[in-house]
Amino acid sequence: MSANVIKSVVFDLDGTLYDEGGCYSAAMAAAAAVAAERYGIAADEFRSEAKVQFAWQEERFPDQAALHDRHMRFQRILEAHGKPPSGAWQIAQSYWEAYLEAMRVRPDAADTLASLRARGLRVGVGTNMTCAMQLSKIERLGLGRFLDFIVSSEEAGCEKPNPRFFSLVCEKARCAAGEVLFCGDNLALDARGAKAAGMRGVWLVTASGQSPADAPDVESVLSLSAIVALLSGGSQQ
């Protein structure tokens, strides 16, 4: 456990402050329905081609937020079918509205963020993805009022676990890396990435079949509220 006094606590967003289970399937179902209705692209074909385009984005933008851009992904599908590429806007809008509707904020998220701010800590979000979309999620979840700052990979110009991402987190946290606790559900990107950057990396264990014992090299918690107890030296459960 770090001996540094923690001055800022930063959370990943997707899968950490809300449960994203079911979000992607609901979003793709909505997008595929629009593609089928307006452009005659079969749902299964649309889903398959979306995976191909995602792979293309990962190869072309391996460390940039553009790899998450659904508008671009759907635009390329329409172009491949000889359909108007501008239609990707409506498909993407349907995708994201369904995604936002399916989100479920973690029940202890608001109280945890409020408790941390009440302690005088700077509270932030550090997330891979485009800025606009992550701001939309935070607003829909009703958590914006508890945050002092947000860092997206689009703003950082790189994806977690790139050290430059965590450097921007420190800049916005207004403190040294060793004074930041970074918590997220992705072991490699969040907990280990933050720890490698000199922060106190904490893994939020959320997936079935996973346990803190799977990663003895980092601290782990089973709930967001456990972060408050962790800072007080209490239980991590």
Buried (B, 14 or more C-beta within 10 A) or exposed (E): EBEBEBBBBBBBBBBBBBBBEEBEEBBBBBBBBBBBEBBEBEBEBBBEBBEEBBEBBEEEBEBBBEBBBBBBBBBBBBEEBEBEBEBBEBBBBBBBBBBBEBBEBBEBBBEBBBBBBEEEBBBBBBBBBBBEBBBBBBEBBEBEEBBBBBBBBBBBEBBBBBEBBBBBBBEBBEBEBBBBBBBBBBBEBBBBBBBEBBBBBBBBBBEEEBEBEEBEEBBBBBBBBBBBBBBEEEEBE
